[in-house]
Amino acid sequence: MALTQSDFVSPEQYLAEEQLRQERHEYYDGLVYAMSGGSYAHSTLASNFQFLLKSHLKGSGCRASNSDMRLRVDVANCCFYPDVSVHCGQVEAAMLSLPSARIVVEVLSPSTAAYDQGRKFDIYRQLADLQEYVLVDSESRNVHVFHRADNGDWVFHGYSGSETIQLASIDFSVSLTELYDDTGIEE
C-alpha cells in the first residue's frame, strides 16, 4: 500500500475524489493510500469466499460483498475495501459505502499481512456490528478467525490443511479444501 498524498484530506473530500478515480484508495484518518493488485491465489480465494457466502446467505437478509464495496469505520475516520464483507439489513442500489459489517474477510498478501493482522484489525474492532474477522493466507492453507464473544473479548480459532472453518454469526461452515479450490495451494 503506497502513500499517494501527504496533505490532510477530509473524509468528504476523499469520498468525492474516490468516485472520480479509476483505481481504488483506502482512507486512514486524513491520509489516502493507493491499493495494489493481488496474486491469482489472492483473487481466487476472495472470489471463492464471496461466492460461498453469497449462496449461503440467500434469503437471510444478509449479503456478501466483494472488494468493490467500501466499508466506512466512522469512529476511526477510515474507509477500507475488504476482500469480502457480510452486511445485514437494508441496502440501496446506489450505495457507495457500507456503514457496518457483521463479518470482514481479508486475504493476506505478503506486503499487507502485518497491517491486516494488526492496525487494520484494531480499527475494524471498533465497528459495533462486527462479529467475526477472518484472515485467509494466500500462500498456505491457513485461516484465522477472530470471533467477538458475548463479553466483547475476541476469541481466536486457527484452521489449516483440510479442516472446516466455522463462522458462528451466520451459521456458516466450509472446508479449506473447498475454499482453496483452484488456487494452486496444496495441503
Secondary structure as UniProt FT lines:
FT   STRAND          2..5
FT   HELIX           11..18
FT   TURN            19..20
FT   STRAND          25..28
FT   TURN            29..30
FT   STRAND          31..34
FT   HELIX           40..57
FT   TURN            58..61
FT   STRAND          62..66
FT   TURN            67..68
FT   STRAND          70..73
FT   HELIX           74..76
FT   STRAND          78..80
FT   STRAND          84..88
FT   TURN            93..94
FT   STRAND          97..98
FT   STRAND          103..108
FT   TURN            110..112
FT   HELIX           113..117
FT   HELIX           119..124
FT   TURN            125..126
FT   TURN            128..129
FT   STRAND          132..137
FT   STRAND          142..148
FT   TURN            150..151
FT   STRAND          154..160
FT   TURN            161..162
FT   STRAND          164..167
FT   HELIX           168..170
FT   STRAND          172..175
FT   HELIX           176..179
FT   TURN            180..182
//
